[in-house]
Amino acid sequence: MRLGLLGGSFNPIHFGHLGIAQDAREKLGLDRVLFIPSGTPPHKQDKELAPAKDRYEMVRLAIAGTDSFDLSDVELRRGGKSYSIDTVRELYQHYGSSADLYFLIGLDAFLDFPTWREPDALLRACRFVVISRPGQSYRSLAGLPMLPPLASDVLARLDSREVDRLDIPLPSGLGVICLPLPPCPISASDIRRRIRDGEPLANWLPPPVESYILHHRLYQEDPDHTHI
C-alpha cells in the first residue's frame, strides 16, 4: 500500500488541507491519504488550539464520503508530546512492514526537520514529500545538512513551477520528493480570526465543519483575553 501521511493540528481543517491531500494522492499515485491530528505538537505552543476531540471530529466530518481518505487517532491516544518517529513506527505495526509511507510536509516545517527527534531514522522509514508553501522558497533547501548538494538553478525552477517534481535520492534514506502545488490562499489562523470577528468564511471550510465550529462555539474568544 502506498500511504500518504498528512499530520497537523487541523485547527481547523479547511479546503486547503483537503486540496493538498487530493493533489498529492493523484500526483504520487497514492492508494490512500491518512489524516493524523496532532495531540500536543512538540514545536507548537498555541493558545488558540482547540481541544483534541474537537479537531479530530472536524477532520472526520471533512473527509466523510471520500473513500481514499482515512483518519487516525494514533497521536491523540498516545498523550503527551507527539513525535513523528513514534507515529511512523506505530503505523508500521498497524499496516505491516511492506507499507510504503509518504510523509507529506510543508516546506516551512521541513526546514526545521534536523531538530526533530531521530531525523535519520525517519528518513529511513518513509519518503518525505515537501509541499510548497506561500512565502517559502525551495532554494532554502540548499543548505539543509541531511540533503545532498542541490543546484540552486534546479531549485529555482521548482519555485517558478517550470518543473512539477524533483526527486532527491538519499544515501541512507528512502528519498525526498519536492512537490510544488498550486498556492493556497486559505490559512487556519485567518479562519480563526474571521470567526472571532463574526466575518463570513467565504467557503473556506466544508459546511459540516463550519456548522460544528459554530455549534460548539470554537475560536470565538480572543486567546489573549484573560478572565479576572
N, C-alpha and C positions, 0 to 999 in steps of 0.2 A: 504494500500500500504506500502510495506517495501522499504523505500527510503534511499539510501546511499548518504551522503553529502560529496563531495570532494572539499574543498576550497583550495585556494593558489594563489600565484601571477602568476603562469604559465608563467614564464619569461625566456625561452618559455616553452610551453607544450612539452613533449617528450614521447618516448615509455615507460619510467619508470612510468610516471603518468598513462598511459593507462593500463599498466600491473597491477598496484595496483588496479585500479578500477575494472578490469575484475576478478582478483583473489578474491577480497573481495566480489564481487557480487556472484560469484559461491560458495564460502565457507560459506557465510552467508545467501544464498537464497534470495538475494535482487531482487525486481522487476525491479528497475532502479537505476542508479547512476547519481546524479545531480552534474555537474561541476560548481563551483561558483568562477569565477575570482575575486580577491580582488580589491577594489578601492585603498584606501590608508591604507595599513596594519598598525595597531597601534604599532606593535612590530618590524617593519622593516623600516629603512630609507636607501633606496638602490639607489645609483646614477645610477645604471645600469637598473633601472626599466623602461621597455618600456611603451609607452602610453597605457592607459586602453583599448582604442578602438582596438589597435593592438593585445593586449593579448587576448581580447575577440574573435576577428576574428580568431586568430590562434587556439584557442580551438574549435571554430565552425568547422574549416576545419579539425581538427584532429579527431573529433568524428562523422563527417558526414558519414552516412551509417551504423552506429552502433545503432540499434533500442533501445537497453537498456540504452543508454547514452543520457542525456539531458543537456542543458546549461541554466544557469540563469544569468541575469544581475542585480540581486537584490542588490548587493553591489555597482555596478557601478552607478546605478541610484540614490542611496542614497546620494552619495557625502560625502566629509569629511572622517574622520576615520571610518573604518568598524569594528563593534564589532559583534562577533558571536551571542550573545544573541539577538540582533536586527534582525539579519538574520533569526535565527530559528523562532522567533515569526512571522515574515512576511511570512515564508514558511508555518507555520500552518494556517495562514489566507488564503493562496492560496490553500493548499492541504486538509484542513479540520483537525479538532481535532483528527480524527481517524487515521491519518497518523502515521506510525511507523518509526521514523527517526533514522538513524545510522550515527553518526558523525565520519568520517574517519580522523585520525590524526596520524602523525608520533610520535614516542616515544620521540624524542628530543623536539618537540613542546608541548607534553603533560606534560612534566616535568615542564614547565612554567605555567601550567593551573591555579594554585592557584592565579596567578597575573592577570588573565583575569577579565573582567567585569562580575559581577554576576555569578561566577562559580557554586554556589549551584543551582541557577535557571536553568543553562544549564544542570546540571546532572539530574535534574528532568524532563527536556524537551526532552532529547534524550539519546540514548545509545552511549557511546564513544567506538570506535574501535581503539585500539592503535596498529599501524603498526610498525614492527621492522625497525630500521634504521642502516646503517653502522656505526660502531664505538660507538654504544649505547647499553647499557645492560638493560634488563628488571629488573635486580636486583636493579637498581636505583629507582624503584617504591616503594621499601620497606619503605622509609621514607616519602612518599607523604602524607600530612595531611588528605586529604579527602578520602583516601582509608583505608579499614580495615587492620589489621596486616596481612602481607603476608610472608609466609615461604620462606627463601632465596633459599632452595633447589628446591622448585617448580618453582621459577623464573629462576633459573639456567637451569632447564630442558627446559624452553622456549628458553633461549639463545642458547642452544645446539640443539634445534629443536627435542628433544625427545618427546615433546608434541607439537601439532599444534594449540592449542587454550586453553585459560584459561578464564573462566567466573568469574568475581568478582562481587558479589552482593553488593549493597549499601543500607543501611537502609533508606535513604531518596533520592533515585535516581533510575533510570532505570537500572543501572549497567554498568560495564566496561568490554569490551572483549579485551583480548590481542591476537593479531593475527600475529605470525611471518610468514613473506612471504619471498620467495627467495630473496637474496640480489640483489640490482640493481646497476650496475656499472655506470649508467648514472647520471650526475648531470647537472642542468641548468647552473651553473657557468662554468663548463668545456665547455659546448656548446658555451657560450658567448665568452670565451677565444679563442676557436678554430675559431669562426667566425672572431674575430678581427685579428687573426694571419693568416687567409686565409688557415687554415688546413681543410682537409676533415672531414665530420661529421660522417662517419663510420656507416651510417644507424641508427643514434640515434633519428632522427625526422621523422614523416610522411612526405613523399615527398611534399604534398601541403603546409605544414608548412615551410619546408626549402625554397621552392620557394617564399613564402610570405616574409620571412625574407630577402632574397637576393633582391627581387624586391623593398622592402621598405627600404632597407639599414639599418636594425635594428642591433644594437650591434656592429657596425663596428668602433666605436670611443672609444678610451681609456677613461673611466669615470673620470680618474684623470687629463686628459688633459684640460687645460684651455685656452680659446682664449684671445689673447691680443688685 
